[in-house]
Amino acid sequence: MTSYDANAEGFFGEFGGRFVPPHLEEPMAEVARAWAEAKADPTFLGEYERLLTLYAGRPSVLFPADNLTRHVGGARIYLKREDLNHTGSHKINHCLGEALLAKRMGKKKLIAETGAGQHGVALATAAAYMGLECEIHMGAIDVAKQHPNVVRMEMLGAKVVPVEFGGRSLKEAVDSAFDTYARDFEDVFFGIGSVVGPDPYPSMVREFQSVVGREAREARSCRSRAVCRTPRSRASVEGRMRWACSAASSTTRASRSTASSRPARASRCPAVTLRR
């Protein structure tokens, strides 16, 4: 059987590992230890679930792309609408997790790279929520092309560093951000934005983003053709919030509002029963 978990050295088979300068070996090991402890801590996981639900707006919609399905033919096509999350992409999923972990570790600042700016905006948002400083390195070409995202990051309190060397794009932004982190890492958490980099980042980002697949699988149990919103876990539903389908969103809103006297409409889509 193939294992999709990294071994003790951070390898996925022949790939992976932790290749960093000697003076960063201990800081990376510190992140690995903190992540191992956090992912086994119900309090940490509960707070992460709470933020995904109440702050990021999850679960995201699984939308039946009827027009595209008719045009292409064959399999029925669905779109997982991650663009409807707070900040407009899937990036908020791991940025909230990384910021929460940084706060747990006692770090004071988040630093990262960004290309088009979605990762930068999401990390700046998470940093602002957690009360952390934020520094985003961005290629000078991307700064010009994606100026609205630069404005958003700065409005959120982040320092945007234009990178002027080399190709002045994402590759150089990564180098610039990591070089800055390598020179000042004591109170800084490096917020990698993809399933890349030294261990434990590939495993960490993968786990934070796995919410997308879990929600999509749960949505398959919704038998109606209505657009579905499905819960991620029993802990995120029972005792706090009951998610079924967007067709029942009026029911949810009515149950929260004591002032409303309008009867809630019944859901056309049954609630998802989660496995215990």
C-alpha positions, 0 to 999 in steps of 0.5 A: 500500500502506498503511504501519503505521509512523510517519514521521520525525515520528511520524505515522501518516498524519494522526494521531500526532505528538509534541505536548509542552511545549517543555521535554519535546521533548528528553526525548521525542526521547531516548526515541525515539532509545533505542527506535530503537537498542534495537529494532535491538539483538539483545542487547536483543531477546534479553533481552526474549524471555527475560523474556517466556518465563521471567518472564512465562510466555509463550507464552499459551494459545490456548484453543478456546471450545467452549461459546461457539462452540456458543452463538453458532454460526458461526465457531469461537471461540478465546480468547488467554488473556492473563489467564494471564500473570504479573500476570494480563493482557497489560500485562506484555508492554509493561511489561517492555519499557519497564522494560528500555528505562528501565534501558538509558537509565540511568533510576532511576524509572518513573512511570505512570497506571493505571485498574483497576490492571492496568497499575500492577501490571505496571509495579510488577512490572517495576520491582521486577525491574529494581531501579527505583523506581516511582510509580503515579497512580490516581484516588481512585475507582479506589483504593477500587474496586480496593483489592486491586491497590493492595495488590499495587502497594504490596507490590511497592514502588511508591508509589501516588498517589491523585488527588483532583481532577476526576472522580478517575478514569483521565483525571485519573490520566493528567494527574497522572502526566504533570504530575509527569513534566513537573516531574521527568524527568531520571531518570524514564521515563514508562511509558505503558500503551496505544498512545497518547501522543507518539511513540514510545510508540504504536509502542513499545507496539504492538511490545511487544504484537505478541507476542499476534498473532504467537503466535496466527498461529503457533498456527494451524499446530497441527492438533490441537484440543488447547490449543496453546502456540506459540513466538514466534521461532526465537531464543526456542526453539532453544538455550533452550526448545522449545515445542509444545503444552500437551499436551506440557507433561509432556514439557517438565517431564520433560526439565528434571528429572533426578530424574524417572524417569517416561517423558514422554508424547508430544505430541498436537500437532506442534511449530511450525516457524518461518520462518527 
